[in-house]
Amino acid sequence: MKNRLPDAVRLTASRATFWATLPFERTAFFLRERKRDRARFPRRWLTPQQIVSLDLDLIDDDDQPKLDRNLLDLFVARRDHIKANSSKVSLLNLSLSLFLLATYFKVGADVSVLGMSIKDSPGVPEALLAINATMALYISSLQGNVAVLEGAINHLITKVFPEGTANVVRAALLTEGTIGKYFPVNMPHIVFTGFHRLLSNSLAYFTILIAILVAFVLIGFNVALMVSMWHLHSIGMYSKIAVVYVAVCGAFSFLFMFLTRLPTSFTDYSLLQQIQIAEQLNPKHADEIRSKAYGASSEDRLDLERQGFMRPRLPIQKE
């Protein structure tokens, strides 16, 4: 009886220790597995233009000849047409913004839009700000189309024109993405000095800084207008409804710009494609790739299964 009591105590303590460490062991395993998944399927930060170029690279060989000068001219024409429409709407937006700015600072001003004279009166600022936000959302959607077309144009430039002239053509067709001096690609023995590189980097950082400052000024101006309209509510509840609508449109506009202009993270599942191709060509090589990619995970899980922290997986029955 005396010997059984310590055994029972040890058994109870062992079970308590097991159940106490179970959630920590499982959490640690899932964290390790997540880290291994990140190594197997890495994150890649790519701009929409880069995604378009990578996608066009995988077109079937039979369709590659169709990526010619005619298609490039079509894309350039459509891009210019969309940008022209966007510029017209932007000018109208600027006129409304100047009128709203004058209204906010209590400066008497009239604006003529499409031949109609607009004067400051109750409800007019709310309506103009809502129209302004709607047009900004429309401009953002157009810029998304422009980003896709410019990605295709950049890809076709490398396909259609010789490498030695690609930079010149890119400067002619993609003016917004060409900042700084021309870099000679056909004269590798001529390079920029350190001073010129410093100037180029400074210009790039200055451009980014100015863009950020302009964005903050525009956001601050619109926020100040919305706060003013919310407190004044010159047309009652409708003023607050207009403010909420403008805020929603502004959020979606910035979301459009973020998704269509800035780099976005993507998960690269190239490993699965490699395994699929290897299974068709060389199944033994596919097993080697799979073992190298998932071997550590399998051993880790089997170790936890032996300790009882994980349930054993049921064997896969092959037909």
C-alpha positions in Angstrom: 0.0 0.0 0.0 2.9 2.3 0.8 4.5 1.6 -2.6 1.2 2.2 -4.5 0.7 5.6 -3.1 3.8 7.2 -4.5 3.1 5.5 -7.8 -0.3 7.0 -7.9 1.0 10.4 -7.0 3.7 10.2 -9.7 1.0 9.1 -12.3 -1.3 12.0 -11.3 1.6 14.5 -11.5 2.6 13.1 -14.9 -0.9 13.5 -16.2 -1.2 17.0 -14.8 2.1 17.9 -16.4 1.0 16.4 -19.7 -2.3 18.3 -19.8 -0.6 21.5 -18.6 2.1 21.4 -21.4 -0.3 20.1 -24.1 -1.5 23.6 -25.3 2.0 25.0 -25.2 3.5 22.0 -27.2 0.7 22.3 -29.9 1.1 26.1 -30.1 4.9 25.8 -30.5 4.4 23.2 -33.2 1.9 25.4 -35.2 4.3 28.3 -34.9 7.2 26.2 -36.2 5.0 24.9 -39.0 4.0 28.4 -39.9 7.7 29.4 -40.1 8.4 26.4 -42.3 5.4 27.4 -44.5 6.8 30.8 -44.9 10.1 29.2 -46.1 8.3 26.8 -48.5 5.9 29.5 -49.8 7.7 32.8 -49.5 6.1 36.2 -49.6 6.9 38.4 -52.6 6.3 42.1 -52.8 5.4 43.0 -56.4 3.8 46.0 -58.1 0.8 45.5 -60.3 3.0 46.3 -63.3 5.4 43.5 -62.3 2.5 41.0 -61.9 1.3 41.8 -65.4 4.8 41.3 -66.8 5.3 38.0 -65.1 1.9 36.8 -66.2 2.5 37.7 -69.8 5.8 35.8 -69.7 3.8 32.6 -69.2 1.7 32.9 -72.3 1.8 29.8 -74.5 4.6 29.7 -77.1 2.0 29.6 -79.9 0.6 32.9 -78.7 3.9 34.7 -78.1 4.1 36.0 -81.8 0.9 37.9 -81.1 2.7 40.1 -78.6 3.9 42.5 -81.4 4.1 46.1 -82.3 0.4 46.3 -83.2 -0.7 45.1 -79.8 1.7 47.6 -78.2 0.2 50.5 -80.2 -3.3 49.4 -79.2 -2.3 49.4 -75.5 -0.6 52.8 -75.8 -3.7 54.3 -77.5 -6.1 52.9 -74.9 -3.8 54.1 -72.1 -3.7 57.6 -73.5 -7.4 57.6 -74.0 -8.1 56.6 -70.4 -5.5 59.1 -69.1 -7.2 61.9 -71.1 -10.5 61.1 -69.6 -8.9 61.0 -66.1 -7.3 64.4 -66.7 -10.6 66.0 -67.7 -12.3 64.7 -64.6 -9.3 65.8 -62.5 -9.6 69.3 -63.8 -13.3 69.4 -62.9 -12.4 68.0 -59.5 -9.8 70.7 -59.0 -12.3 73.5 -59.8 -14.7 72.1 -57.2 -11.9 71.8 -54.7 -10.9 75.4 -55.2 -14.6 76.5 -54.6 -14.8 74.3 -51.5 -11.5 75.8 -50.3 -12.8 79.3 -50.7 -16.0 78.4 -49.0 -14.2 76.9 -46.0 -12.1 80.1 -45.5 -15.2 82.2 -46.0 -13.9 83.8 -49.2 -16.7 84.8 -51.6 -16.1 82.9 -54.8 -18.1 81.6 -57.7 -17.2 78.7 -60.0 -18.4 77.8 -63.4 -18.8 74.1 -64.2 -20.0 73.0 -67.6 -21.3 76.5 -68.2 -23.3 76.7 -65.0 -22.3 79.2 -62.3 -22.3 77.8 -58.7 -22.6 80.1 -55.7 -22.3 79.3 -52.0 -25.6 78.5 -50.4 -26.9 75.9 -47.9 -26.4 72.4 -49.2 -24.1 73.4 -52.1 -20.8 72.5 -50.3 -22.2 69.1 -49.2 -23.3 68.3 -52.8 -20.1 69.5 -54.3 -18.0 67.5 -51.8 -20.0 64.4 -52.5 -19.6 64.9 -56.3 -15.9 65.5 -55.7 -15.5 62.3 -53.7 -17.5 60.3 -56.4 -15.2 61.6 -59.2 -12.1 60.8 -57.1 -13.3 57.2 -56.8 -13.9 57.1 -60.5 -10.4 58.5 -61.2 -8.9 55.9 -58.9 -10.6 53.1 -60.8 -9.2 54.6 -64.1 -5.8 54.7 -62.6 -6.1 51.0 -61.9 -6.7 50.3 -65.6 -3.8 52.6 -66.5 -1.5 50.6 -64.1 -2.4 47.3 -65.8 -1.9 48.7 -69.3 1.4 50.3 -68.4 2.6 46.9 -67.0 1.7 45.3 -70.4 3.3 48.2 -72.3 6.5 47.8 -70.3 6.6 44.1 -71.0 5.9 44.6 -74.7 8.7 47.1 -75.0 11.2 44.5 -73.9 9.7 42.0 -76.5 9.3 44.3 -79.5 12.3 46.6 -79.4 16.0 45.7 -79.1 17.5 45.8 -75.7 19.7 48.8 -76.7 16.7 51.0 -77.5 14.3 49.8 -74.8 15.3 52.5 -72.3 14.6 55.3 -74.9 11.2 53.8 -75.9 10.4 53.3 -72.2 11.2 57.0 -71.5 8.9 58.0 -74.5 5.9 55.8 -73.6 6.2 55.6 -69.8 7.1 59.1 -68.9 5.8 59.0 -65.3 8.2 56.2 -64.4 11.2 57.8 -65.9 12.8 60.2 -63.5 16.4 61.4 -63.7 19.1 61.2 -66.3 19.3 58.7 -69.1 21.5 55.7 -68.2 23.5 54.5 -71.2 23.0 50.8 -71.6 25.1 50.4 -74.7 28.2 51.9 -73.2 29.0 49.8 -70.1 32.4 51.6 -69.8 30.7 54.9 -69.0 29.1 55.1 -65.6 27.8 57.8 -63.3 30.0 59.3 -60.7 29.2 59.2 -57.0 28.0 62.8 -57.2 25.4 62.0 -59.9 24.2 58.9 -58.1 23.7 61.0 -54.9 21.7 63.5 -56.9 19.6 60.8 -58.5 18.8 59.2 -55.1 18.1 62.7 -53.6 15.7 63.4 -56.5 13.9 60.2 -56.0 13.5 60.7 -52.2 12.5 64.3 -52.8 9.8 63.2 -55.2 8.4 60.6 -52.8 8.5 63.2 -50.0 6.6 65.7 -52.1 4.0 63.1 -53.0 3.5 62.2 -49.3 3.2 65.8 -48.3 0.6 66.5 -51.1 -1.4 63.5 -50.0 -1.4 64.6 -46.4 -2.5 68.1 -47.4 -5.4 66.8 -49.5 -6.4 64.4 -46.7 -6.2 67.2 -44.1 -8.2 69.6 -46.3 -11.0 67.1 -46.9 -11.1 66.1 -43.2 -11.4 69.7 -42.2 -14.2 70.2 -44.7 -16.1 67.1 -43.4 -15.7 68.1 -39.8 -16.9 71.7 -40.6 -20.0 70.3 -42.4 -20.7 67.8 -39.6 -20.8 70.6 -37.0 -22.6 73.2 -39.1 -25.1 70.6 -40.7 -26.6 73.4 -42.8 -29.2 71.0 -44.2 -29.6 69.0 -41.1 -29.3 65.2 -41.2 -28.4 65.3 -44.9 -25.2 67.1 -44.2 -24.1 64.2 -42.0 -25.2 61.7 -44.6 -23.1 63.5 -47.2 -20.1 63.5 -44.8 -20.3 59.7 -44.2 -20.7 59.1 -48.0 -17.5 61.2 -48.7 -15.6 59.4 -46.0 -16.5 56.0 -47.5 -15.6 57.2 -51.0 -12.3 58.5 -49.8 -11.5 55.2 -48.1 -12.2 53.2 -51.2 -10.2 55.7 -53.4 -7.1 55.2 -51.3 -7.7 51.5 -51.3 -7.8 51.5 -55.1 -4.6 53.6 -55.2 -2.9 51.2 -52.8 -3.9 48.1 -54.7 -3.1 49.5 -58.2 0.0 51.5 -57.6 1.9 50.3 -54.5 3.7 46.9 -54.1 1.5 44.2 -52.7 2.5 41.0 -50.9 1.8 37.7 -52.7 2.4 34.2 -51.6 4.6 32.2 -54.0 3.4 28.6 -54.5 6.0 27.7 -57.1 7.0 24.7 -55.0 3.6 23.0 -55.6 4.0 23.7 -59.3 7.5 22.1 -59.3 6.1 19.0 -57.6 3.2 18.7 -60.0 5.5 19.0 -63.0 8.0 16.6 -61.5 5.3 14.0 -60.9 4.5 14.0 -64.6 8.1 13.8 -65.7 10.0 12.0 -62.9 8.0 10.8 -59.9 11.1 9.9 -58.0 12.4 13.4 -58.3 9.0 14.6 -57.1 9.3 12.5 -54.0 12.7 14.0 -53.3 11.4 17.5 -53.6 8.4 16.7 -51.4 10.7 15.0 -48.8 13.1 18.0 -48.7 10.2 20.5 -48.4 8.0 18.6 -45.9 10.5 16.2 -44.2 11.1 18.5 -41.1 7.4 19.0 -40.6 6.7 15.2 -40.8 9.4 14.4 -38.3 8.3 17.1 -35.9 4.7 15.9 -36.0 5.7 12.2 -35.6 7.7 13.2 -32.5 4.7 14.9 -31.0 2.5 11.9 -31.9 4.9 9.6 -30.0 4.6 11.8 -27.0 0.8 11.9 -27.2 0.5 15.6 -27.9 -0.9 15.0 -31.4 -3.4 12.4 -32.7 -1.8 10.0 -35.2 -2.9 10.6 -38.8 -4.9 7.9 -40.5 -3.0 6.2 -43.2 -4.0 7.1 -46.8 -5.6 4.2 -48.5 -4.5 3.9 -52.1 -6.9 2.5 -54.6 
